[in-house]
Amino acid sequence: MKSLFAAFQFLTVIPLPGGKGIGEKDIAGSLPYFPVVGLVIGLVAAAGDFVFTLLFPPGVAAILTVLLLVLVTGGLHLDGLADTADGIFSVRSRERMLDIMRDSRI
């Protein structure tokens, strides 16, 4: 159960019990639970999108759904998307693209 909690702690900002003692070894052991956490995040986003589309126009609902994902994940996935876009659209050699993607600055 600690590995599942570690996966949630690493991939989301959802507070769970025992979060203070999670170390590198716990996170490494939580890898098999990443798809479960991804499913939960997807279900939260789908439920939020369903409600938002009932209440708001499609454009507003889409923005609110993205904001919900940012709130749940702390923007972790958007950072990865930005790093990937930085590298791919840099029009550089493969090695330079990978260097750009590893760089934490946008």
Phi, psi and omega in degrees: 000330180296325179293320177296315178298322179296321178297316178296318180296323183284320188265348181224177174252016180290120180287128179230157180294146177081016183289337183291327186265014183280124180245185181301322180293321178295318180294319178299322179284347183272354183309318179297342181268356180303318177297326178295315179296319177299321177297316179297316178298317178297320178293321177297316179295318180295318179294317178298316179297321178300313180293316182297323180288338174286330187259336189227164174296160185305318181297316179293319179299320179295316179298316180295324178294317177297318177298322176298317178297320178296319179295321182286319185262353184071018179080008183304315184286328178292326177296317177296320178296317180296317178298318179296314179298319177303315182289312185293319183272010179279345180053053179239181176292162181304316181296318180293322177301316180295322176298317180296319180293329179285336181293130184282347179275146177262000000 
